[in-house]
Amino acid sequence: MHYCARVSVDSLFAGRDKELVFVFDKILAEVAGWDGVLVSTTPHCIVFVCRYTFLVIRPMQKSLDVKFYSETMLQGSPIIKSAGRAGKFENHIRVTTLDDLTQQLFSYLKQSWQLL
């Protein structure tokens, strides 16, 4: 696993609810173990790459915005937005607690990784 040194993950969570850190850590623990996954940070988000970006997590004030990709448009809870982009769909889910991390969410993330 690789961490880009531009900004630290901790700095992205400064001033945010500690629950968001736990939520991120659980996603990181699951996804970082998949083949070829690299993790880096930008000034506003954490990016998960396997040849191409398949997951972006942006810490917000009270939730994490989780962006991932799919072959088809996704609708209904927990999807808050699904829009076509470059032959696939960009989807967003907001998570605030560990209870929001469902098997369905991890299934979506795995499918995004498998698109690559």
VENUR-V522030 format. One record per residue. N is the residue number from 0. RES is the residue in three letters. NEAR is the number of other C-alpha atoms within 10 Angstrom. Layout:
N_RES_NEAR / N_RES_NEAR
This chain:
0_MET_11 / 1_HIS_10 / 2_TYR_14 / 3_CYS_14 / 4_ALA_10 / 5_ARG_10 / 6_VAL_16 / 7_SER_15 / 8_VAL_21 / 9_ASP_9 / 10_SER_11 / 11_LEU_19 / 12_PHE_19 / 13_ALA_12 / 14_GLY_9 / 15_ARG_15 / 16_ASP_15 / 17_LYS_11 / 18_GLU_14 / 19_LEU_21 / 20_VAL_21 / 21_PHE_14 / 22_VAL_19 / 23_PHE_23 / 24_ASP_13 / 25_LYS_13 / 26_ILE_17 / 27_LEU_14 / 28_ALA_10 / 29_GLU_12 / 30_VAL_19 / 31_ALA_16 / 32_GLY_11 / 33_TRP_13 / 34_ASP_10 / 35_GLY_12 / 36_VAL_18 / 37_LEU_20 / 38_VAL_20 / 39_SER_19 / 40_THR_20 / 41_THR_15 / 42_PRO_12 / 43_HIS_15 / 44_CYS_20 / 45_ILE_24 / 46_VAL_20 / 47_PHE_23 / 48_VAL_18 / 49_CYS_16 / 50_ARG_11 / 51_TYR_13 / 52_THR_17 / 53_PHE_23 / 54_LEU_23 / 55_VAL_21 / 56_ILE_21 / 57_ARG_21 / 58_PRO_24 / 59_MET_17 / 60_GLN_13 / 61_LYS_14 / 62_SER_18 / 63_LEU_22 / 64_ASP_19 / 65_VAL_21 / 66_LYS_21 / 67_PHE_23 / 68_TYR_29 / 69_SER_23 / 70_GLU_13 / 71_THR_14 / 72_MET_15 / 73_LEU_19 / 74_GLN_11 / 75_GLY_8 / 76_SER_8 / 77_PRO_15 / 78_ILE_16 / 79_ILE_13 / 80_LYS_17 / 81_SER_21 / 82_ALA_14 / 83_GLY_14 / 84_ARG_9 / 85_ALA_6 / 86_GLY_9 / 87_LYS_16 / 88_PHE_19 / 89_GLU_22 / 90_ASN_24 / 91_HIS_22 / 92_ILE_19 / 93_ARG_20 / 94_VAL_20 / 95_THR_21 / 96_THR_18 / 97_LEU_16 / 98_ASP_8 / 99_ASP_14 / 100_LEU_15 / 101_THR_10 / 102_GLN_9 / 103_GLN_11 / 104_LEU_17 / 105_PHE_14 / 106_SER_11 / 107_TYR_16 / 108_LEU_21 / 109_LYS_19 / 110_GLN_16 / 111_SER_22 / 112_TRP_25 / 113_GLN_12 / 114_LEU_12 / 115_LEU_12
